[in-house]
Each structure stands twice: as C-alpha cells, then as structure tokens.
Amino acid sequence: MTLKVEPSGQACGARVTGLDLSEPVTEDLAAEIRQVWLEHKVLAFPGQAMDDDALEAFTLAMGGFGEDPFFAPIEGRQHIAAILREAEETSPLFAENWHSDWSFLEHPPAGTCLMAVDIPPTGGDTLFADQAAAFAALPEERRDYLRSLTAIHSAQLAYAPEGTYGERDKGRSMAIRPDESARETRTHPLVQRHPETGEECLYSTLGYIIGIEGMEAQEAFALLTELAAWQGREEFTYRHRWENDMLVMWDNRSVLHKATGGYEGHRRELHRTTIAAWTK
C-alpha cells in the first residue's frame, strides 16, 4: 500500500488515503502511520469499512489499549465505547470544552481513535488545537515561567456524582458511569516534552486541571483561564468535518479537542478506543 497524505492546511491534521484498515495492519504499515501521525497530530482515514474487530485490531497495532474510565463499553466489547447522541436528545452536548482525554490518570492515553458509525448530514464537527504551536508562540519569558509549573488534574468536575455528568445528568444516550474515584488527583507538568517528537506542549486545560501546585486557588484559576483562551486561539486550531466510514486518530499529548453541535434532530454515533501511553 502507498499512503497518500493531504495536510489540512490548518494548524494540524491530515487526510490519509491509499490503505484499507479493514485488513490486518502490518508492523511496517503501523510504523509508517505512526510517523505520519506524530507529524500531523490528527489523522483522518476516509472510506474505511471497519467493523469493531478492525477498530480494536488497529488500536492494538498503534500501541495497545489505554485505560478508559467512566464509560461503559458497548455490548460484547471491553475496549470500545459509543460516543452517542440520539436524534431526540436534549441533554447538554458531551465534551464541548477543550480537553485532553483522561489527563487526570497517572498514565494518560497517548491517543484516541473514533470510528464514524452514524454521521448527521450537518454539524458535529470536532475541533483540535495544536499545543506545540500554542506553546511555541508564547514569549520566551512566559514559556520559562510555565515550564516551572505543575498542574493538579482531576475528573471531579465532570465525573464525580455531583459533576457535569453525574447524578443530575438525565436523558443522556451515552453510557457514562460517574464514580467517587473521580475525586482523585494526579499531577503532571503544565508543559510536557512529547516523548516521541521532543516537542514541548502545553498539556491539558481547564476542566481536568483544577489547580496549580503551590498556588492559591484564585490565582491558579485566573492563570488557567487566561491560558485556556490562548490554547484555543484560531491560529492553533483545525476543524474536522466528519464523513461516514471515516476513522480519526489524534495525539492526546500534543492536541486538545472539543465537540461542536449543530445537528439537532439527527442521530450521531461514533465508536471510540484509546491508545495506551507510549513507553520505549
């Protein structure tokens, strides 16, 4: 197979054709895809007639399954969750704030895969923000300061019983499972050097980051709010438009992402896996 890579022309992202991911992915092909992924950070593979077996096989080829808390898997699977919104659903949109998946874990996933199952005729784009570009565009003095900070991550605002997706969240199609474990905290440097590319990236943002070590809460919130506005600036973003039979994978270590709406009255379903944290 010969890969054809078409960059999005935006801050990150590329469209990849010339391969059939319903077939087994060889080690050589996996290595080639991974290099393209590291370069472009978000890859879209259109025209892929992949079933759940193929999605799982692809995820394994890309590095194995990562931990996926607070989502119940689809029936018959351990590692696939449905990102689902039924046509009549009126609950608030899921994941409409910038974030890096599961950054509150001790070993957050390296990447995420989403396979289109049912795509509405309009709306439902996913936005991505390149955090290497966002960091590089800051003044050197600001970069030095941010390098010195350690962020406190937690799932409590989203997945604790009283969180956004907790006990008061009614009428949602997705199988979200809030839990007391969401109150746990972990720390990660606010600026991380990508373990494979060496790029320095701002890591995660408000929501999963609830504070900064050694900083008063009010001061930390002000800093994180200011930084979040910078992280999602238009010049750092890529707007992805979905198609049926499309697989998308992104690098959680170097991009943020968020959902958008605009498909009211239409059903939307994608199947999701996470790619395990990278180790040498």
N, C-alpha and C positions, 0 to 999 in steps of 0.2 A: 504494500500500500504506500502511496505517496501522499503525505499530508499537504493540504493547501491551507495556508494561514492568512486570513484577511484581518488586519488590525482594524479596530472600531473607528479609529480617527479621533477618539476621545481620550480621556486621561489614562484609561487602561482598557482591557478587553479585546478579544479577537474571536473571529468565527473560524472554525476548523472543519474542513470537509476532506473527502478522499479516503474515508475509512468507514468500516461497518462495525460498530460496537456491540452488535448482537452476537458477533463471533468472539471467540476467546482472544484476549489481549496478550500478545507475546511479551517477554521481558524487554526485547528491543523496542517494540512499539510503546510499551509503558514508559520506558526511559525517554523516548522522543517526545511523547505527550507531556511528560513531566517537565522537560526543559522548556517547551513552549508555554506551559502553564506558569512556570516561575517567571518567565519574561513578561507575559501579558497579564498575569494575576487572575483574570477571569476568562474562561473559555466557554464558547457556545458551540455545540455539535448538532447542527440541524439534520433532519431526515434520518433519525435513529429509531428504528422499530425495536426498541429494547423492552423486554419484559422484566419482572422483578429479579429473576435469576441473573439476567445480564447486568442489571444495575448493581447487584451485590458482587458479581464477578469483577466488574470494572472497579468498584471501590476497593476490593482486595488487591487488585493489580496496582492501584495508585498508592497503596500504603497500609491497607487494612482498616478495620472498623474502629472508629473512635467511640468514646462514651457519649451517650445521648440521653441525658436526664430529663425528667418532667414531660416526656412524650410517651404515650403508649404506642407500641408498634402496630402495624396493620396485622390482620389475622394471618397466622401461619408464618410470620417472619419475626426475627429478633432485632433486626438492624434497619428496618425501613419504617419510617413514619409518614403519614399522609399530611401534607400541608393543604388543608381543605377548607373551602367556604362554599356552602350551598347557596343556590340562587335566592332563596327567601331569607337568608340570614341577615340579621340587623345588628349583631354584636359589633363592638369596635373592631377595626381592622387589626389583624395579627401582625406583629413585628413591623410597625410603621415608624419606628425610631431607629436611628443609626446604631449598629452594634456589630461586634464580632462574636460569632457563635460560641456560647458556653465559655466565655473568657474567665468565668468565676471558678473553673475547675483547676485543680493542681496541674494537670497536663491537658490544656485545651486542644481541641482537634485542629490539625493542620489545615483541613479544608472541608468543604461541604459540596455534595452533589445533589442536584434537583433534576428529576426527570418529568417532563411535561406529560400529564395524563389527560387532562381536560382543560383546555385553554379558552377563555372567553373571547368573543370577537373584538372586544375593545378593552383597554385599560389593563391593569395588573402588571405594569412594568416593575422591574426590580432596579433600584439604584445602587451603584457601587462607588466607593470613594477610596482613591489610592492614597494610603497613609505614608508611603515612602515619599511621594511627591509633596504631600502636605507638610511633612517634616522638613524636607529639603528646602522648601520655600520660605521657611522662617528665618529671621535674622540669626546670626551665629550666637549672639549673646543669649537669645531666647532658647535656642537649641541646647546650649550648655546648661541652662537652668532646668529645662525639662528633663534632661538626662539624669539629673540628680534626684528625681522624684520617684517614689514607689507608690503605686496605686493600690487601693483596697477594693477588691472585687467581691460581689455577692449577687445571688439570684433573688434576694429577698423582696425587692420591689416588684418583681414580676411573678415569682412562683411560690412565695410564702402563702399561707392560707388567706391572708388579708391583702395579697398583692393583686396586681392588674389582672392576672389570670387565675386568681384564687377563688374562694368560695362564693364571692358575689358575682362572678363572671358567668352569666347564664346564656343559654341559647346558642352556644358555640358548637360548630360541627367538628372541629379538631379535637382529638383525644389528648387533651392536656391534663397532666396529673400534678397539681401543686402539692407541696410537701414541706414539713418542718425543716428538712435538710437544706432548704433554700436559704435559711438564715446563716449558714456557714460562710466564713470569709476566707479569702486567699489573697496573697499579694503577688503582684507582677510589676516589673519596672514599667514606668509610663512610656518610655522609649525602649524598644527592643531591637536588637540586631537580628535580622532574619537569619535563621540557622542554615539556610541553603544558599541564599544570594549574598548575604552580608550587608544588605541594605538596612539602614536604620529607619524604623517605622514607629509612628505613634500607635500605641496598642489599646484598642477598645475606646469606649467613651461613656458619657453619662448613661445611667440606667444600670449597667452591670458594674460600673465603677461608682462606689458610694462614698469614697473619701481618699485622702492622701495621707500617708504615714507622717506623723509629726506636725500636722497642720490642723488648725481649728476648723470645725465643720463649715462655718460660714465662709471662711477664706477659701477652703477647698472647693466648695460649691461654686463660688464666683470664678475661680480659675477654670474648673471643668466646664462651666457654661460658656465661658469665653473661648476655650479651646474647641469645644464641640462645634461652635459656629464656624470656626476656621476649618476644622476637619471636613466639613460637608460643603465647602465652597464649590461653586460650579466648575471652576477650572480643574478640580481634582476628581470630578465625577464622570461616570459612564452610566447612561440609561440603557438598560437591556429590555428589548421587546421580545416577548415570548412567542413561540410557534408550537403547534402540536408536533409531537415526535422530536422534541429538542431536549438534549441533555446539557446542563450548565454545571460547571465546577468552578469554585473560587477558593482563593487562598486567604484563610482567616487571619493569617499572620501579617498580611500586608494590605488588606482592604477591609473597610466597613461596608455594610449593606443595609438596606431597608426596603420594605414593601410599599407599594402605592395602590390606590383603589381605582375607581372609575369604571368598574364592571358590575355595578349594582343590577340585580335581576338576572345575573348569569352565574353559573356554577364554575368553580376553579379548583383544580386538584393537581398537585404535583407530589411525587414520591421522593423522599429525602433520605440520604445516608450521610454520615460524617466520616471523614478520613482521619485516621489516627495521628496523634502528634508524631512529628518526624524525629527519628533517632538515627545516629550514624551507624 
